[in-house]
Protein backbone atom coordinates (compact mmCIF):
# COMPACT_ATOMS: atom_id res chain seq x y z
CA UNK A 1 0.00 0.00 0.00
CA UNK A 2 1.62 3.30 -1.07
CA UNK A 3 2.36 5.89 1.58
CA UNK A 4 2.17 9.52 0.43
CA UNK A 5 3.16 12.10 3.04
CA UNK A 6 3.62 15.84 2.61
CA UNK A 7 5.17 18.08 5.17
CA UNK A 8 6.18 21.71 5.41
CA UNK A 9 9.84 21.98 6.36
CA UNK A 10 11.24 25.05 8.11
CA UNK A 11 14.95 25.43 7.43
CA UNK A 12 17.44 28.27 7.40
CA UNK A 13 19.39 29.34 4.32
CA UNK A 14 22.25 26.91 5.11
CA UNK A 15 20.48 23.95 3.40
CA UNK A 16 23.24 21.68 4.69
CA UNK A 17 20.89 19.12 6.22
CA UNK A 18 18.39 19.09 3.36
CA UNK A 19 19.56 15.85 1.78
CA UNK A 20 20.63 14.22 5.06
CA UNK A 21 17.32 12.49 5.73
CA UNK A 22 16.81 11.53 2.09
CA UNK A 23 19.80 9.17 2.18
CA UNK A 24 17.89 6.93 4.62
CA UNK A 25 15.18 6.54 2.00
CA UNK A 26 17.61 4.54 -0.14
CA UNK A 27 17.73 1.88 2.57
CA UNK A 28 13.95 1.93 2.75
CA UNK A 29 13.78 1.20 -1.00
CA UNK A 30 15.28 -2.23 -0.51
CA UNK A 31 12.77 -3.05 2.23
CA UNK A 32 9.87 -1.74 0.16
CA UNK A 33 10.92 -3.73 -2.91
CA UNK A 34 10.59 -6.91 -0.89
CA UNK A 35 7.01 -5.95 0.00
CA UNK A 36 6.04 -4.51 -3.41
CA UNK A 37 5.17 -1.13 -1.87
CA UNK A 38 6.12 2.46 -2.70
CA UNK A 39 7.00 5.55 -0.68
CA UNK A 40 6.72 9.21 -1.60
CA UNK A 41 8.08 12.13 0.41
CA UNK A 42 7.92 15.80 -0.54
CA UNK A 43 7.98 19.22 1.03
CA UNK A 44 8.52 22.91 0.52
CA UNK A 45 11.11 25.28 1.91
CA UNK A 46 10.28 28.97 2.12
CA UNK A 47 13.14 31.46 2.29
CA UNK A 48 12.00 34.88 3.50
CA UNK A 49 13.94 38.06 4.05
CA UNK A 50 16.60 37.26 1.47
CA UNK A 51 16.36 40.67 -0.22
CA UNK A 52 19.94 41.38 0.88
CA UNK A 53 21.20 38.36 -1.08
CA UNK A 54 21.31 38.90 -4.84
CA UNK A 55 18.07 40.91 -4.82
CA UNK A 56 15.96 37.91 -3.78
CA UNK A 57 12.83 38.65 -1.75
CA UNK A 58 11.06 35.33 -1.37
CA UNK A 59 12.36 32.05 -2.69
CA UNK A 60 10.48 28.74 -2.64
CA UNK A 61 12.20 25.38 -2.86
CA UNK A 62 10.21 22.25 -3.69
CA UNK A 63 11.72 18.80 -3.32
CA UNK A 64 10.49 15.26 -3.39
CA UNK A 65 11.53 11.71 -3.87
CA UNK A 66 9.48 8.66 -4.83
CA UNK A 67 10.76 5.18 -4.15
CA UNK A 68 9.00 2.21 -5.67
CA UNK A 69 9.56 -1.19 -7.18
CA UNK A 70 10.17 -1.87 -10.88
CA UNK A 71 8.48 -4.83 -12.58
CA UNK A 72 11.70 -6.84 -12.20
CA UNK A 73 11.68 -6.30 -8.42
CA UNK A 74 14.50 -3.74 -8.31
CA UNK A 75 13.98 -0.48 -6.41
CA UNK A 76 13.32 2.70 -8.40
CA UNK A 77 14.28 6.07 -6.93
CA UNK A 78 13.01 9.23 -8.67
CA UNK A 79 13.40 12.79 -7.51
CA UNK A 80 11.40 15.86 -8.50
CA UNK A 81 11.24 19.54 -7.65
CA UNK A 82 13.52 22.53 -8.11
CA UNK A 83 16.29 21.81 -5.60
CA UNK A 84 19.29 20.26 -7.36
CA UNK A 85 22.64 19.02 -6.15
CA UNK A 86 25.72 20.90 -7.30
CA UNK A 87 29.45 20.72 -6.47
CA UNK A 88 28.99 23.72 -4.15
CA UNK A 89 25.87 22.34 -2.41
CA UNK A 90 22.10 22.43 -3.01
CA UNK A 91 20.83 24.99 -5.55
CA UNK A 92 17.24 26.24 -5.82
CA UNK A 93 16.27 26.71 -9.46
CA UNK A 94 13.30 28.66 -10.79
CA UNK A 95 12.12 25.73 -12.96
CA UNK A 96 10.72 22.60 -11.31
CA UNK A 97 11.11 19.07 -12.61
CA UNK A 98 7.71 17.33 -12.51
CA UNK A 99 7.25 13.79 -11.26
CA UNK A 100 6.78 11.65 -14.39
CA UNK A 101 5.74 8.04 -14.98
CA UNK A 102 6.28 6.34 -18.37
CA UNK A 103 4.31 3.24 -19.38
CA UNK A 104 5.68 1.54 -22.48
CA UNK A 105 3.24 -0.94 -24.07
CA UNK A 106 3.49 -2.84 -27.34
CA UNK A 107 1.42 -0.32 -29.33
CA UNK A 108 1.74 2.92 -27.32
CA UNK A 109 3.76 4.92 -24.83
CA UNK A 110 1.85 6.69 -22.07
CA UNK A 111 3.49 9.52 -20.09
CA UNK A 112 1.87 10.88 -16.94
CA UNK A 113 3.33 14.08 -15.42
CA UNK A 114 2.23 15.83 -12.22
CA UNK A 115 2.26 19.60 -12.84
CA UNK A 116 -0.15 21.42 -10.51
CA UNK A 117 -0.57 25.17 -10.71
CA UNK A 118 -0.54 25.63 -14.49
CA UNK A 119 -3.32 25.67 -17.07
CA UNK A 120 -3.58 23.65 -20.27
CA UNK A 121 -2.69 26.72 -22.36
CA UNK A 122 0.64 27.02 -20.44
CA UNK A 123 1.81 23.56 -21.58
CA UNK A 124 3.97 22.69 -24.59
CA UNK A 125 4.80 19.12 -25.59
CA UNK A 126 7.55 18.61 -28.18
CA UNK A 127 8.36 15.27 -29.83
CA UNK A 128 11.66 14.79 -31.70
CA UNK A 129 12.49 11.19 -32.61
CA UNK A 130 12.87 9.33 -29.32
CA UNK A 131 12.82 12.46 -27.11
CA UNK A 132 9.74 14.09 -25.58
CA UNK A 133 10.08 17.56 -24.07
CA UNK A 134 7.50 18.92 -21.64
CA UNK A 135 7.45 22.61 -20.70
CA UNK A 136 4.86 24.59 -18.74
CA UNK A 137 5.19 28.25 -17.80
CA UNK A 138 2.58 30.19 -15.82
CA UNK A 139 2.76 33.35 -13.72
CA UNK A 140 3.56 31.33 -10.60
CA UNK A 141 5.15 28.06 -11.76
CA UNK A 142 7.61 26.73 -14.33
CA UNK A 143 8.09 23.06 -15.20
CA UNK A 144 10.51 21.38 -17.60
CA UNK A 145 11.31 17.74 -18.29
CA UNK A 146 12.96 15.91 -21.17
CA UNK A 147 12.38 12.17 -21.56
CA UNK A 148 14.30 9.63 -23.61
CA UNK A 149 11.89 7.01 -24.94
CA UNK A 150 12.60 3.38 -25.78
CA UNK A 151 11.87 4.01 -29.47
CA UNK A 152 11.36 6.81 -31.97
CA UNK A 153 7.84 8.21 -32.30
CA UNK A 154 6.07 10.67 -34.57
CA UNK A 155 4.44 13.91 -33.32
CA UNK A 156 1.29 13.21 -35.37
CA UNK A 157 0.79 9.96 -33.39
CA UNK A 158 0.54 11.89 -30.10
CA UNK A 159 -2.48 13.10 -28.10
CA UNK A 160 -2.45 14.73 -24.69
CA UNK A 161 -4.85 15.94 -22.03
CA UNK A 162 -4.41 18.01 -18.89
CA UNK A 163 -6.83 17.87 -15.97
CA UNK A 164 -6.50 18.59 -12.24
CA UNK A 165 -2.72 19.07 -12.42
CA UNK A 166 -2.09 15.82 -14.32
CA UNK A 167 -0.73 15.81 -17.88
CA UNK A 168 -1.35 12.56 -19.76
CA UNK A 169 0.39 12.00 -23.10
CA UNK A 170 -0.37 8.97 -25.29
CA UNK A 171 1.80 8.23 -28.31
CA UNK A 172 0.82 5.39 -30.65
CA UNK A 173 3.85 3.40 -31.80
CA UNK A 174 4.70 0.96 -34.56
CA UNK A 175 8.48 0.66 -34.12
CA UNK A 176 9.97 -2.00 -31.88
CA UNK A 177 11.56 -1.16 -28.53
CA UNK A 178 15.32 -0.60 -28.35
VODOVEX-865788 format. One record per atom (N, C-alpha, C, O): y negated, z, x negated; residue in three letters. Coordinates in steps of 0.02 Angstrom, whole numbers, plus 50000, padded with zeros to 5 digits. Example, Ala and Ser with C-alpha at 12.3 -4.5 7.8 and 13.67 -1.06 7.14 Angstrom:
// VODOVEX-865788
502845039049340ALA502255039049385ALA501655039049340ALA501665042349288ALA501125035449358SER500535035749316SER499985039449355SER499435040249330SER
***
This chain:
// VODOVEX-865788
500585000049958UNK500005000050000UNK499385000049956UNK499305004649915UNK498944995149961UNK498354994749919UNK497885000549931UNK497825003049987UNK497545002549878UNK497055007949882UNK496385005249860UNK496285003749802UNK495915004649907UNK495245002249892UNK494755008049898UNK494675010849952UNK494435009849842UNK493955015249842UNK493305012649814UNK493295008749767UNK492745014749845UNK492085013049819UNK491725019649808UNK491785024249847UNK491355019949753UNK490965025949742UNK490315024049708UNK490275019249670UNK489805028049722UNK489155027049691UNK489145031349629UNK489275037349632UNK488985028349572UNK489015031849508UNK488305032949483UNK487925028149477UNK488125039149468UNK487485040549438UNK487585041049363UNK488005044849339UNK487205037349325UNK487295037149252UNK486625035749220UNK486215032049249UNK486495038549161UNK485875037049128UNK485925030449091UNK486455027349090UNK485375028249061UNK485335021649031UNK485815020748972UNK485935015048951UNK486105026148945UNK486555025548887UNK487155021148899UNK487355017548853UNK487455021148957UNK488025017048976UNK488635018048931UNK489125014448940UNK488615022648885UNK489165023548838UNK489835025048871UNK490355022648849UNK489815029148924UNK490445031148955UNK490655026749013UNK491135028349048UNK490315021149023UNK490465016849081UNK491185014349081UNK491515014749132UNK491415011849025UNK492085008949022UNK492625014049003UNK493215012349000UNK492425020248990UNK492895025348968UNK493455026449020UNK494045026349002UNK493265027549082UNK493765028749134UNK494165022549152UNK494725023249175UNK493885016549142UNK494245010449160UNK494845009349115UNK495325005949136UNK494845012049054UNK495425010949010UNK496045014349038UNK496605011949026UNK495965019849074UNK496535023149105UNK496855018849160UNK497445019749176UNK496465014349189UNK496735010049241UNK497265005249213UNK497715003149250UNK497225003649150UNK497734999349119UNK498425002749122UNK498924999449137UNK498435009149108UNK499065012849113UNK499315013049185UNK499915012649198UNK498855013649232UNK499035013849303UNK499335007149325UNK499745007049371UNK499145001649292UNK499404995049311UNK500154994749302UNK500504991849343UNK500394997649249UNK501124997549236UNK501485001349291UNK501994999149316UNK501225007249309UNK501525011249361UNK501505007649429UNK501985007849467UNK500945004449443UNK500875000849506UNK501334994849510UNK501594993249564UNK501434991349453UNK501864985449454UNK502584987349472UNK502944983349502UNK502784993349453UNK503454995549470UNK503524996849546UNK504074996149574UNK502974998649578UNK502985000049649UNK502764994149692UNK502844994349753UNK502504988749660UNK502264983049698UNK501604984249734UNK501464981149785UNK501204988949709UNK500564990649741UNK499984987849702UNK500074985149647UNK499374988649729UNK498774986549694UNK498244992049698UNK498284996449741UNK497764991749653UNK497234996649650UNK496574993049638UNK496544988449597UNK496054994949673UNK495404992049664UNK494894997649656UNK494915002449694UNK494454997049607UNK493935002149596UNK493284998449582UNK493264993849542UNK492755000549615UNK492104997349604UNK491555002449614UNK491675007949640UNK490965000649593UNK490395005149601UNK489745001649583UNK489744995849562UNK489205005249591UNK488555002649574UNK488195007749531UNK488295013749539UNK487775005349486UNK487365009649444UNK486645007449456UNK486485001649448UNK486225012149475UNK485515010649486UNK485115013549428UNK485175019449413UNK484705009449397UNK484275011549343UNK483565011449369UNK483295006149384UNK483255017149375UNK482565017549400UNK482105019849345UNK482315023249297UNK481475018049351UNK480975020349303UNK481035016949236UNK480845019949185UNK481285010849234UNK481375007349170UNK480795002749155UNK480854998349112UNK480225003549191UNK479664998949182UNK479384999149111UNK479034994449092UNK479545004149072UNK479315004449003UNK479755000148957UNK479554998348902UNK480354998548980UNK480824994648940UNK480814987448962UNK481064985849016UNK480544983148923UNK480554975848934UNK480294973849003UNK480514968849030UNK479844977749032UNK479554975949096UNK480014976749156UNK479874974249210UNK480574980249147UNK481044981149202UNK480824986849247UNK480654992249222UNK480834985949312UNK480674991349358UNK481324994449383UNK481465000249368UNK481704990749421UNK482344993149447UNK482884988149429UNK482804982149439UNK483424990749403UNK483984986549382UNK484604989249417UNK484694995349422UNK485034984749440UNK485634986849476UNK486244983849442UNK486294977749436UNK486694988049420UNK487314985749390UNK487884986549439UNK487954991849471UNK488294981449445UNK488874981649489UNK489494980249446UNK489504975449408UNK489994984449453UNK490604983449414UNK491204984649459UNK491164987949510UNK491754981849439UNK492374983149475UNK492964980349437UNK492904976049394UNK493534983049454UNK494154980749423UNK494694981049477UNK494724985849515UNK495114976049479UNK495674975949526UNK496314975049486UNK496374970349446UNK496774979549496UNK497414979349462UNK497954978149514UNK497984981749564UNK498364973249503UNK498894971649550UNK499514969249513UNK499564969949452UNK499974966549550UNK500594964149522UNK500674956749536UNK500584954449593UNK500824952849484UNK500944945649491UNK501634944649523UNK502024949349529UNK501774938549544UNK502414937149576UNK503004938249529UNK503564939549551UNK502884937849463UNK503424939049415UNK503494946349396UNK503894948049353UNK503104950849429UNK503154957949416UNK502694960649362UNK502664966649352UNK502334956349327UNK501874958549275UNK501214960749306UNK501004958149357UNK500884965749275UNK500244967949301UNK499694962749290UNK499694959149241UNK499234962549337UNK498654958049334UNK498034962349337UNK497954966349384UNK497584961649288UNK496964965449286UNK496394960449289UNK496324956149246UNK495964961149341UNK495384956749349UNK494764960849359UNK494754965649397UNK494244958949323UNK493604962449330UNK493114958049368UNK493194951949371UNK492604961249395UNK492074957549430UNK491434961549425UNK491454967549408UNK490874958449440UNK490234961849438UNK489754958549390UNK489834952749371UNK489234962249370UNK488744959549324UNK488654963649261UNK488174962649224UNK489104968149247UNK489094972049185UNK489634969049140UNK490224969049157UNK489424966649082UNK489874963249036UNK489894967048970UNK489404970348951UNK490444966448935UNK490494969348868UNK490164964648818UNK490194958548826UNK489844967448768UNK489554963548714UNK489654967348649UNK489814973348650UNK489564964148592UNK489644967648528UNK489184973748520UNK489344978348483UNK488614973748555UNK488144979348550UNK488234984348607UNK487854989248610UNK488714983348651UNK488834987948706UNK488774984348773UNK488694978248774UNK488824988048829UNK488784984948895UNK488104981748907UNK487584984348887UNK488114975948941UNK487504972248958UNK487514971049034UNK488024968949061UNK486954972249067UNK486884970949138UNK486554964149146UNK485974963249125UNK486914959449176UNK486644952749186UNK486394952049258UNK486584955849302UNK485954947249268UNK485674946049335UNK486194942949382UNK486194944349442UNK486634938749355UNK487134935249394UNK487794939149395UNK488044941349343UNK488074939949455UNK488704943449464UNK489284938549462UNK489204932649479UNK489854940949441UNK490474937049444UNK490864939549505UNK491054945349507UNK490984935149555UNK491344937449614UNK492084938649600UNK492354935849553UNK492394942749640UNK493104943749637UNK493424937749671UNK493254936049728UNK493894934349637UNK494184928149661UNK494944928449658UNK495224930849609UNK495264926049711UNK495984925149713UNK496124917749720UNK495794914249758UNK496634915249683UNK496834908149686UNK497564907949707UNK497994911049676UNK497704904049760UNK498384903149785UNK498554895849776UNK498244891449806UNK499054894449735UNK499234887649716UNK499904885849749UNK500434888049726UNK499874881949803UNK500474879749838UNK500654872649817UNK500304869549776UNK501194870049843UNK501424863349825UNK500934857949846UNK500844853049810UNK500604858749904UNK500164853349929UNK499424855249933UNK499014851249955UNK499254861449912UNK498544863449913UNK498414869249866UNK498874872749845UNK497774870149850UNK497544875949812UNK497034879349856UNK496554876249879UNK497124885849867UNK496654889749907UNK496314894749861UNK496644898249823UNK495644894949865UNK495244899549826UNK494864904049874UNK494534901549920UNK494914910649864UNK494564915349907UNK494104919549861UNK494344922849815UNK493454919349874UNK492964922949834UNK492564927749877UNK492344925949932UNK492484933849853UNK492094938949889UNK491374938649863UNK491244940249805UNK490904936549906UNK490204935849887UNK489744938349943UNK489414934349975UNK489724944949954UNK489294947550007UNK488554946949989UNK488374946949930UNK488134946450040UNK487414946450028UNK487094939750020UNK486504939350003UNK487474934350030UNK487194927550027UNK487354924050093UNK487794926250130UNK487014918650106UNK487164914750166UNK487514908250145UNK487514906450087UNK487804904850193UNK488174898750179UNK487734893550145UNK487964889850102UNK487094893150164UNK486644888250135UNK486474889850062UNK486204885450027UNK486614895950038UNK486494897849968UNK487054895649921UNK486984896149860UNK487614893349949UNK488224892149909UNK488294884849889UNK488174880349930UNK488484883749827UNK488664877149802UNK489354877449771UNK489504881949731UNK489774872649788UNK490444872049760UNK490494865349726UNK490374860149758UNK490664865249662UNK490694859149622UNK491404858249595UNK491684862849565UNK491694852449606UNK492374850949582UNK492324845349531UNK492054839949545UNK492594846549471UNK492614841549417UNK493304841749385UNK493434845949342UNK493734837149405UNK494414836949376UNK494804843149394UNK494974844249452UNK494954847349344UNK495344853449356UNK494904859749353UNK495154865249344UNK494234858849361UNK493774864449359UNK493384864849425UNK493114859849449UNK493354870949453UNK492964872149513UNK492414877149494UNK492554882549468UNK491794875249508UNK491224879749496UNK490944882249562UNK490844878449608UNK490824888749565UNK490544891849625UNK489894895249605UNK489874899249558UNK489354893549640UNK488704896549627UNK488384898349694UNK488424894549742UNK488074904249697UNK487704906349757UNK487084910049734UNK487124914749695UNK486504907849759UNK485884911049740UNK485484912449804UNK485304907849841UNK485334918949815UNK484904920949871UNK484314924849842UNK484254925449781UNK483894927449885UNK483334931449862UNK483554937849828UNK483204940349783UNK484124940549848UNK484344947049822UNK484954946849778UNK485084951649741UNK485354941449780UNK485974941249743UNK486084934449711UNK485874929249737UNK486434934549653UNK486634928349620UNK487364929249599UNK487554934249569UNK487774924149615UNK488474924049596UNK488624917649558UNK488324912449571UNK489094918049510UNK489314912049474UNK490014913249449UNK490164918549421UNK490444908249459UNK491134908549434UNK491384901549422UNK491254897049461UNK491734900649368UNK492044894149352UNK492794895449345UNK493004899849308UNK493194891349380UNK493914892249381UNK494264886149352UNK494094880549368UNK494764887349310UNK495184882049285UNK495814881749328UNK496194886649332UNK495924876149361UNK496494875349406UNK497114872849368UNK497074870749311UNK497684873249401UNK498314871149370UNK498404863549369UNK498864861049338UNK497954859949404UNK497994852649406UNK497324849849428UNK496914853349458UNK497224843549413UNK496604840249432UNK496584839049507UNK497104837749538UNK495994839649536UNK495894838549608UNK495284834049618UNK494894832949572UNK495224831649679UNK494674827249697UNK494194830849744UNK494414834349790UNK493534830049734UNK493044833449778UNK493134831549852UNK493014835649896UNK493324825349865UNK493394823149935UNK494004826449970UNK494054826050031UNK494444829649932UNK495024833049960UNK494884840449974UNK495334844249992UNK494244842549968UNK494064849549973UNK493684850950038UNK493274846950061UNK493844856750068UNK493454859550124UNK493324866850108UNK493714870050073UNK492764869550133UNK492634876550123UNK492254879550181UNK491874876150215UNK492374886150190UNK492034889850243UNK491794896450212UNK492064898950164UNK491274899150243UNK490994905550220UNK490854909850282UNK490494907750327UNK491154915750284UNK491074920150342UNK491154927350319UNK491624929050284UNK490684931650339UNK490704938850325UNK490794940350251UNK491164944950232UNK490444936650208UNK490464937950136UNK491064934950100UNK491144936050040UNK491494931350135UNK492094928450105UNK492044920850104UNK491974917650157UNK492084917950045UNK492104910650037UNK492824908550030UNK493194911149988UNK493034903850071UNK493724901250068UNK493684893750055UNK493404889950095UNK493984891550000UNK494004884549980UNK494734882249984UNK495174885549958UNK494844876550016UNK495514873650018UNK495464866549991UNK495054862550014UNK495874865049941UNK495884858449910UNK496594855649916UNK497064858349889UNK496654850149953UNK497304846749959UNK497474843449892UNK497034840649860UNK498104843849872UNK498304841049808UNK498894836249815UNK499284836749862UNK498944831749769UNK499524827249765UNK499824827449695UNK500424826049687UNK499424829249645UNK499674829449576UNK500114835549566UNK500034840549600UNK500564835049517UNK501004840649502UNK500644845749459UNK500174844149423UNK500874852049462UNK500584857349422UNK500704856149349UNK501204853049329UNK500234858749307UNK500304858249234UNK500864862849210UNK500994863149150UNK
***
